[in-house]
Amino acid sequence: MKISDGCDNRCTYCAIPLIRGGYSSRPFDDIVAECEELAAGGVTEITLIAQDTSRYGCDMGDGHYQLPELLEAVSAIEGVHWVRVLYCYPDSTEDRLLDTIQRLPKVAPYLDLPLQHIDDDLLRRMNRRGSADWIKSRIAECRKRGIILRTTMIVGFPGETDEQFQTLLDFVKEARFDRLGAFTYSAEEGTAAAKMPDQIDEAVKNERLDQLMMLQQGISMEVNEARIGTRCEVLVDGFDEESGRFYGRSLLEAPESDGCIWLNADRELVPGEYVQVEITGADAYDLEGTMME
């Protein structure tokens, strides 16, 4: 469910504000009405997205962020079982939002918080708000509330030194993100970063990407293994013909971007149903679970 269009963040590597213009929130009542219509049609999971979801409402009314109120309204809709929030910008992810996520049982305790880097100099060159210390404090606030964190990083941004890349690796080791995606910097036409000196060689970018993802693979494996023996509710997504098994997701796996839970069941499952599962196995990306009656 897209709740806004455009973006007011002027990250030097991104062309979206040039293409789509400034941030424009959809009317609150329109979003709620569309969610009600979807729920009436049998949709049970609503994912709220935007270029900067946490900034929702900044251009309406008194200018304060209204995502907490929107989460309250959507989670109160009859038939809605789960609500997710993706693509939050760190500086607008306020404590009030975190408290709302923690308090509402239908809202996934999960945030996609793209950070892009942790080196202060590179953050300034990217025109990203917030320092490394401030970002770490926001992560700590999320962790205090038991919120699962997914992030995205850019490697090979113009001028990124070996030392700055090592700073990123050290940060990822320390932060231990539950999920992490990364990509190599790619120049977008019309952006400030495309004109910056010290563009990084593609081979160096790819080598750095491999190092980062290898590090995260080990972290993800440990995170997933820690879930073995726990129980959770799983939404059945479908059936895989090759393996002959059903698969699904819990509140802690976002659709499309995260792995799945492979299900062992003694009956035919129906995509769209919710079942109770005990996690029995794990790898770096997926989990395995047995359905409990």
Beta strands, then each sheet from edge to edge (+ up, - down):
strand 1: 4-5
strand 2: 24-25
strand 3: 45-48
strand 4: 82-85
strand 5: 110-112
strand 6: 148-155
strand 7: 179-184
strand 8: 231-240
strand 9: 245-249
strand 10: 261-264
strand 11: 274-282
strand 12: 287-292
sheet 1: 1+ 2-
sheet 2: 3+ 4+
sheet 3: 5+ 6+ 7+
sheet 4: 8+ 9- 10+ 12+ 11- 8+
end
